[in-house]
Amino acid sequence: MNKKHHSNNILLNLGIESLNEMQEVAQDTILNDNNVLLLSPTGSGKTLAFLLPVLEMLQPEILSVQCLILVPSRELGLQIEQVWKKMGTDYKVNVCYGGHSIDTEIKNLSNPPAVLIGTPGRIADHIDRGTFRVDKIQTLILDEFDKSLQLGFHEQMSFIIGKLTKLNKRVLVSATSDIEIPRYTRVVNPTILDFIPTEEEQESNLATKMVVSKEKDKLGSLFNLICSLKSQSAIVFCNHRDAAERISDTLNEKGIYATYYHGGMDQDERERSLIQFRNGSMSYLITTDLAARGLDIPEMKHVIHYHLPLKADEFTHRNGRTARMLASGTAYVIAHESEKKMDYLDYGMEVLNVENTTSLPKPPDFQTIYISGGKKNKLNKIDIVGFFSQKGKLEKGDLGLIEVKDFISFAAVKFNKVKDLLHAIKDEKMKGKKFKIEVARKVIKKEEE
């Protein structure tokens, strides 16, 4: 199959018409040069920019790991895995991360993937145990490398890279431009591809507006601001985990569909929150800076700073969730006069008065349905679509995003069809097996559990 044809099919699978300039340049450079530093903002399609050339370099006759991708967080790892699977290649991929069952991972690796993605700690652990061979790994990609350095993964990364004696390609990917490349990466004089827009370019698409809160407790102002967004969804950033939960709970009491996301939640709760936000059954995500980078969530029109971050670059990262590439977006700052003024912020920005807006946003069109089976129960998307449409009598537009995890799945279903669906499939089997299927509960850590 010639390359052009091959990549056309892949773009088709991904639902993309053509590559952007950054992806074109990156693909050629990664194929031709051995050390590459790719600098490109979050949301610009970096993942595909390195996965396409990786695919071209894989050799079907080699039956062990050929490419290792190190990532700072499990979310980013799972996101890269999704893109690879959507590409529809014939090559196996696995993700390894802390918090995931090591036995499951060892079992997965016994039939080695061509592409292995993982967090530095967990991959170092596997190399230590000798779970997979490293002598055929020719390509190393360090994604969101800036973040891995920030999180202090030096020792693990140095250990891993020291073991990869057959490497001939190293690609570093970062969303920030001023990074020191540590010696242990052995990346010397890399070809630098810098696609990070200058502040002028970035800011021309981003409007910043201030909402002044009369009360010290800014919840009222946040409520009014959300009511003024014409039912469009938004991400709300705050500085503390408990604030995220409190804000989310209060908004829900007032009839706004919000969910929270922070580092203190366990993996399943986090996943569920993001899925409900991604598939549109929750319109507002209240989060800490954990969601400022690398999450697989759609482009937002609105980013709200309930609290301002301490550092300017975090402010920039949060705003990177909107006005991406060429789209326009708005960042709102909710401020109370008693708060410390941040020197990175121009307080002369436009002030928005939202005091009188109190009409609630429209409720979401979709609700998330939980299914007690996933990949490891041999379920896939097609099974779920078939079951919901045949036995559940759903029509084409009634089903939204479906996400299949290892042991559970989630499907977005039109709100007004949920009752009939659950009734229709109550006693039915999917693939000869009875699964628990119900409305996914909201992520709430109260009396309920």
C-alpha positions as CSV (number, residue, x, y, z in Angstrom):
1,M,0.0,0.0,0.0
2,N,1.6,3.3,-0.9
3,K,2.1,5.8,1.9
4,K,-0.2,8.5,0.5
5,H,-3.1,6.0,0.2
6,H,-2.4,4.7,3.6
7,S,-2.5,8.1,5.3
8,N,-5.7,9.1,3.5
9,N,-7.4,6.1,5.0
10,I,-6.2,7.0,8.4
11,L,-7.5,10.6,8.1
12,L,-10.8,9.2,7.0
13,N,-10.9,7.0,10.1
14,L,-10.1,10.1,12.3
15,G,-12.7,12.2,10.5
16,I,-10.1,14.7,9.4
17,E,-10.0,16.2,5.9
18,S,-6.3,17.1,5.8
19,L,-3.3,17.7,8.1
20,N,-2.5,21.2,9.3
21,E,0.8,22.8,8.5
22,M,2.4,21.8,11.8
23,Q,1.4,18.2,11.3
24,E,2.8,18.1,7.7
25,V,6.1,19.6,8.8
26,A,6.4,17.5,11.9
27,Q,5.7,14.3,10.0
28,D,8.5,15.0,7.4
29,T,11.0,16.1,10.0
30,I,10.4,13.2,12.3
31,L,10.8,10.7,9.5
32,N,14.1,12.4,8.3
33,D,15.8,13.6,11.4
34,N,16.9,11.6,14.4
35,N,16.5,14.3,17.1
36,V,13.4,16.5,17.0
37,L,12.0,19.1,19.4
38,L,8.4,19.9,18.5
39,L,6.9,22.9,20.2
40,S,3.2,23.4,19.7
41,P,0.3,24.6,21.8
42,T,-2.2,22.2,23.5
43,G,-5.0,21.3,21.2
44,S,-3.1,21.8,17.9
45,G,-3.0,18.2,17.0
46,K,0.5,17.2,18.2
47,T,-0.5,13.7,19.0
48,L,-1.3,12.9,15.3
49,A,1.8,14.9,14.3
50,F,4.1,12.2,15.9
51,L,1.8,9.1,15.6
52,L,1.7,9.3,11.8
53,P,5.5,9.1,11.3
54,V,5.6,6.4,14.0
55,L,3.2,4.3,12.0
56,E,5.4,4.6,8.9
57,M,8.5,3.5,10.8
58,L,6.9,0.4,12.4
59,Q,7.9,-3.0,10.9
60,P,5.3,-5.7,10.9
61,E,7.8,-8.5,11.1
62,I,9.2,-7.3,14.5
63,L,7.0,-8.8,17.3
64,S,8.1,-6.7,20.2
65,V,7.8,-3.1,21.3
66,Q,9.2,-0.7,18.6
67,C,8.1,2.7,19.9
68,L,7.9,3.9,23.5
69,I,5.9,7.1,24.3
70,L,6.4,8.5,27.8
71,V,3.7,10.8,29.2
72,P,3.4,12.8,32.4
73,S,-0.2,11.7,33.2
74,R,-2.5,8.8,32.7
75,E,-5.1,11.0,31.0
76,L,-2.7,12.0,28.3
77,G,-1.6,8.4,27.8
78,L,-5.2,7.2,27.4
79,Q,-5.9,10.1,25.0
80,I,-2.9,9.1,22.8
81,E,-4.2,5.5,22.9
82,Q,-7.6,6.6,21.7
83,V,-6.1,8.5,18.7
84,W,-4.0,5.4,17.8
85,K,-7.0,3.2,17.9
86,K,-9.1,5.5,15.9
87,M,-6.4,5.6,13.2
88,G,-7.3,1.9,12.6
89,T,-3.8,0.5,12.1
90,D,-3.0,-3.2,12.3
91,Y,-0.6,-2.6,15.2
92,K,-1.3,-3.2,18.9
93,V,-1.0,-0.4,21.5
94,N,-1.0,-0.6,25.3
95,V,-1.0,2.0,28.0
96,C,0.6,1.5,31.4
97,Y,0.2,3.9,34.4
98,G,0.2,3.9,38.2
99,G,-3.2,3.1,39.6
100,H,-3.8,0.6,36.8
101,S,-3.6,-3.1,37.8
102,I,-0.1,-4.3,37.2
103,D,-1.2,-7.8,36.6
104,T,-3.5,-6.7,33.8
105,E,-0.6,-4.8,32.3
106,I,1.8,-7.7,32.5
107,K,-0.8,-9.9,30.8
108,N,-1.3,-7.3,28.1
109,L,2.5,-7.0,27.5
110,S,2.9,-10.8,27.2
111,N,1.6,-10.3,23.7
112,P,3.8,-7.2,23.2
113,P,2.3,-4.0,21.5
114,A,4.2,-2.3,18.7
115,V,3.5,1.0,20.5
116,L,3.8,1.2,24.3
117,I,2.6,4.4,26.1
118,G,3.1,5.0,29.7
119,T,4.0,7.2,32.7
120,P,7.7,7.1,33.6
121,G,7.2,5.5,37.0
122,R,5.2,2.6,35.7
123,I,7.3,2.0,32.6
124,A,10.5,2.0,34.8
125,D,8.8,-0.6,37.0
126,H,8.1,-2.9,34.0
127,I,11.6,-2.5,32.7
128,D,12.9,-3.4,36.1
129,R,10.7,-6.5,36.1
130,G,11.7,-7.4,32.5
131,T,8.0,-7.6,31.4
132,F,8.8,-6.6,27.9
133,R,11.9,-6.6,25.6
134,V,13.6,-3.3,25.0
135,D,16.1,-4.4,22.4
136,K,13.8,-3.5,19.4
137,I,12.7,-0.1,20.6
138,Q,14.0,2.3,18.0
139,T,11.8,5.3,18.6
140,L,11.3,7.3,21.8
141,I,8.7,10.1,22.2
142,L,8.6,12.2,25.3
143,D,5.2,13.9,25.1
144,E,4.4,17.0,27.2
145,F,8.0,16.8,28.2
146,D,7.8,20.2,30.0
147,K,5.2,18.7,32.3
148,S,7.2,15.6,33.0
149,L,10.2,17.7,34.1
150,Q,7.9,19.9,36.2
151,L,6.6,16.8,37.9
152,G,10.2,15.7,38.6
153,F,10.3,12.4,36.7
154,H,14.0,12.9,36.0
155,E,15.3,9.7,37.7
156,Q,12.8,7.4,36.1
157,M,13.3,8.9,32.6
158,S,17.0,8.8,33.0
159,F,16.8,5.1,34.0
160,I,14.5,4.2,31.1
161,I,16.5,6.0,28.5
162,G,19.7,4.4,29.8
163,K,18.2,1.0,29.0
164,L,17.1,1.8,25.4
165,T,20.4,1.0,23.7
166,K,19.0,0.5,20.2
167,L,17.2,3.9,19.9
168,N,17.7,5.8,16.7
169,K,15.0,8.4,17.0
170,R,14.1,10.8,19.8
171,V,11.2,13.2,19.7
172,L,10.5,15.7,22.5
173,V,7.2,17.4,22.5
174,S,6.3,20.4,24.6
175,A,3.7,23.1,24.8
176,T,6.1,25.6,26.3
177,S,9.1,26.9,24.5
178,D,11.8,27.6,27.1
179,I,12.8,24.1,28.2
180,E,16.2,22.9,29.1
181,I,16.9,19.6,27.6
182,P,18.5,17.3,30.2
183,R,21.7,15.4,29.2
184,Y,20.2,12.0,30.0
185,T,17.8,12.3,27.0
186,R,20.8,12.2,24.7
187,V,19.0,14.6,22.4
188,V,21.9,16.7,20.9
189,N,21.3,19.7,18.7
190,P,17.7,18.7,17.8
191,T,15.8,20.1,14.8
192,I,13.5,22.6,16.5
193,L,10.0,23.0,15.1
194,D,8.5,26.0,16.9
195,F,4.7,26.4,16.3
196,I,3.9,28.2,19.5
197,P,2.1,31.4,18.6
198,T,3.5,34.7,19.8
199,E,1.4,36.3,22.5
200,E,0.1,38.8,20.0
201,E,-1.2,36.0,17.7
202,Q,-2.7,34.2,20.6
203,E,-4.4,37.2,22.2
204,S,-6.0,38.4,19.0
205,N,-8.5,35.6,19.2
206,L,-9.0,35.6,23.0
207,A,-11.2,38.2,24.6
208,T,-10.7,38.8,28.4
209,K,-13.6,40.2,30.4
210,M,-14.1,40.9,34.1
211,V,-17.1,40.2,36.3
212,V,-17.0,42.1,39.5
213,S,-18.5,40.3,42.5
214,K,-20.1,42.4,45.2
215,E,-20.0,39.5,47.6
216,K,-16.8,38.0,48.9
217,D,-18.4,34.6,48.1
218,K,-18.4,34.7,44.3
219,L,-20.9,31.9,43.7
220,G,-23.8,34.4,43.0
221,S,-21.7,36.1,40.3
222,L,-20.7,32.8,38.8
223,F,-24.3,31.7,38.6
224,N,-25.3,35.0,36.9
225,L,-22.3,34.7,34.5
226,I,-23.3,31.1,33.5
227,C,-26.9,32.3,33.0
228,S,-25.6,34.9,30.6
229,L,-23.7,32.4,28.3
230,K,-26.8,31.5,26.2
231,S,-26.6,27.8,27.3
232,Q,-23.1,27.3,25.9
233,S,-20.9,25.1,28.0
234,A,-17.8,26.4,29.9
235,I,-14.9,25.3,32.1
236,V,-14.6,27.0,35.5
237,F,-11.2,27.0,37.1
238,C,-10.7,27.3,40.9
239,N,-7.6,26.8,43.1
240,H,-8.7,24.2,45.5
241,R,-10.3,20.7,45.3
242,D,-13.0,21.4,48.0
243,A,-13.9,24.7,46.2
244,A,-14.5,22.7,43.0
245,E,-16.9,20.3,44.8
246,R,-18.7,23.1,46.7
247,I,-19.2,25.2,43.5
248,S,-20.4,22.2,41.5
249,D,-22.8,21.1,44.3
250,T,-24.3,24.6,44.7
251,L,-24.7,25.1,40.9
252,N,-26.5,21.7,40.8
253,E,-28.9,22.8,43.6
254,K,-29.7,25.9,41.5
255,G,-30.6,23.7,38.5
256,I,-27.3,24.0,36.5
257,Y,-25.8,20.7,35.2
258,A,-22.2,20.9,36.5
259,T,-19.7,18.3,37.5
260,Y,-16.3,18.6,39.1
261,Y,-12.8,17.2,38.4
262,H,-9.7,17.3,40.6
263,G,-6.6,15.3,41.6
264,G,-8.2,14.0,44.8
265,M,-10.8,11.8,43.0
266,D,-10.1,8.2,42.1
267,Q,-9.6,7.3,38.5
268,D,-13.1,6.0,37.8
269,E,-14.7,9.2,39.3
270,R,-12.4,11.4,37.2
271,E,-13.2,9.4,34.1
272,R,-16.9,9.6,34.7
273,S,-16.7,13.4,35.2
274,L,-14.8,13.9,31.9
275,I,-17.1,11.6,30.0
276,Q,-20.2,13.4,31.2
277,F,-18.7,16.7,30.2
278,R,-17.3,15.4,26.8
279,N,-20.6,13.9,25.8
280,G,-22.6,16.9,26.6
281,S,-24.7,15.5,29.5
282,M,-23.0,18.0,31.9
283,S,-22.5,21.5,30.5
284,Y,-20.1,22.9,33.1
285,L,-16.8,21.4,34.3
286,I,-15.6,22.9,37.6
287,T,-12.0,22.0,38.0
288,T,-8.6,22.7,39.5
289,D,-5.5,23.4,37.3
290,L,-5.4,19.6,36.7
291,A,-7.6,20.3,33.6
292,A,-5.6,23.1,32.3
293,R,-3.5,20.8,30.1
294,G,-3.7,17.7,28.0
295,L,-7.2,16.6,28.7
296,D,-9.3,15.2,25.9
297,I,-12.2,17.7,26.0
298,P,-13.7,19.6,23.2
299,E,-12.8,23.2,22.2
300,M,-14.5,25.6,24.7
301,K,-15.9,29.0,23.9
302,H,-15.7,30.1,27.5
303,V,-13.1,29.7,30.2
304,I,-14.0,31.1,33.7
305,H,-11.5,31.9,36.3
306,Y,-13.3,31.7,39.6
307,H,-9.9,32.1,41.4
308,L,-6.9,33.4,39.6
309,P,-3.9,31.1,39.5
310,L,-0.7,32.4,41.2
311,K,1.5,32.2,38.1
312,A,1.1,33.8,34.7
313,D,1.8,30.6,32.8
314,E,-1.0,28.7,34.5
315,F,-3.3,31.5,33.5
316,T,-2.1,31.1,29.9
317,H,-2.6,27.3,30.1
318,R,-6.1,27.6,31.4
319,N,-6.9,30.0,28.6
320,G,-5.4,27.6,26.1
321,R,-8.7,25.6,26.4
322,T,-10.3,28.3,24.3
323,A,-9.4,30.4,21.2
324,R,-7.4,27.4,19.9
325,M,-5.9,27.5,16.5
326,L,-8.1,30.1,14.8
327,A,-11.3,29.9,16.8
328,S,-12.2,32.8,19.1
329,G,-13.0,32.5,22.7
330,T,-13.5,34.4,25.9
331,A,-11.8,34.2,29.3
332,Y,-13.8,35.6,32.2
333,V,-12.2,36.7,35.5
334,I,-14.5,36.9,38.5
335,A,-13.0,39.4,41.0
336,H,-13.8,40.8,44.4
337,E,-12.2,44.0,45.5
338,S,-10.5,42.3,48.5
339,E,-8.5,40.0,46.4
340,K,-4.8,40.4,45.8
341,K,-4.1,42.0,42.4
342,M,-2.1,39.7,40.1
343,D,0.7,41.5,38.2
344,Y,0.2,39.4,35.1
345,L,-3.3,40.7,34.6
346,D,-4.4,43.9,32.9
347,Y,-7.2,45.1,35.2
348,G,-8.2,47.7,32.5
349,M,-10.2,44.9,30.7
350,E,-13.8,45.2,29.7
351,V,-16.2,44.8,32.7
352,L,-19.2,42.7,32.1
353,N,-22.4,43.3,34.1
354,V,-24.3,40.1,34.6
355,E,-26.2,40.9,37.8
356,N,-29.7,40.6,36.2
357,T,-29.2,37.4,34.2
358,T,-31.0,34.6,36.0
359,S,-32.6,32.5,33.4
360,L,-31.2,29.1,33.6
361,P,-29.2,27.5,30.7
362,K,-31.1,24.9,28.8
363,P,-30.7,21.4,30.3
364,P,-28.4,19.2,28.3
365,D,-29.9,17.2,25.4
366,F,-28.1,14.0,26.5
367,Q,-27.9,11.8,29.6
368,T,-25.1,9.4,30.3
369,I,-26.0,5.7,30.6
370,Y,-23.6,3.4,32.5
371,I,-23.1,-0.2,31.2
372,S,-21.4,-2.7,33.5
373,G,-19.2,-4.3,30.8
374,G,-16.3,-3.1,28.6
375,K,-13.4,-4.3,26.4
376,K,-12.4,-7.1,28.7
377,N,-15.9,-8.4,28.6
378,K,-15.6,-8.4,24.8
379,L,-17.9,-5.5,24.3
380,N,-17.3,-2.8,21.7
381,K,-19.0,0.3,20.4
382,I,-20.7,-1.6,17.6
383,D,-22.3,-4.0,20.1
384,I,-23.7,-1.2,22.1
385,V,-25.0,0.7,19.2
386,G,-26.7,-2.4,17.8
387,F,-28.2,-3.4,21.2
388,F,-29.5,0.1,21.9
389,S,-31.0,0.5,18.4
390,Q,-32.5,-3.0,18.0
391,K,-33.6,-3.9,21.4
392,G,-33.8,-0.4,22.8
393,K,-35.6,1.1,19.7
394,L,-33.3,4.1,19.6
395,E,-33.0,6.0,16.3
396,K,-29.8,7.4,14.8
397,G,-29.9,10.8,16.4
398,D,-30.8,9.5,19.9
399,L,-27.3,8.1,20.6
400,G,-24.4,10.4,21.2
401,L,-20.8,9.6,22.2
402,I,-20.0,6.1,23.3
403,E,-16.9,5.3,25.4
404,V,-15.8,1.8,26.1
405,K,-13.3,1.3,29.0
406,D,-11.8,-2.0,30.2
407,F,-14.7,-3.2,32.4
408,I,-17.3,-0.5,32.0
409,S,-18.8,1.6,29.2
410,F,-20.8,4.9,28.9
411,A,-23.2,6.0,26.3
412,A,-24.9,9.4,25.8
413,V,-28.6,9.0,25.1
414,K,-31.1,11.8,24.3
415,F,-32.7,12.8,27.6
416,N,-36.3,12.2,26.5
417,K,-35.5,8.7,25.2
418,V,-33.8,7.3,28.4
419,K,-36.9,6.1,30.2
420,D,-38.2,4.1,27.2
421,L,-34.8,2.7,26.4
422,L,-34.2,1.4,30.0
423,H,-37.6,-0.1,30.0
424,A,-37.2,-1.8,26.6
425,I,-33.9,-3.5,27.4
426,K,-34.7,-4.3,31.0
427,D,-34.6,-8.1,30.5
428,E,-32.6,-8.3,27.3
429,K,-29.1,-9.7,26.9
430,M,-26.3,-8.1,24.9
431,K,-24.0,-10.7,23.3
432,G,-25.7,-13.4,25.3
433,K,-25.0,-11.8,28.6
434,K,-27.0,-9.6,31.1
435,F,-25.3,-6.3,31.9
436,K,-26.3,-3.8,34.5
437,I,-27.5,-0.7,32.4
438,E,-28.6,2.4,34.2
439,V,-28.3,6.2,34.3
440,A,-24.8,7.0,35.4
441,R,-25.0,8.8,38.7
442,K,-23.5,12.2,39.1
443,V,-20.1,12.3,40.7
444,I,-21.2,13.2,44.2
445,K,-19.4,12.1,47.4
446,K,-22.2,12.5,49.9
447,E,-24.5,10.3,51.9
448,E,-25.3,8.3,48.8
449,E,-22.3,6.0,48.9
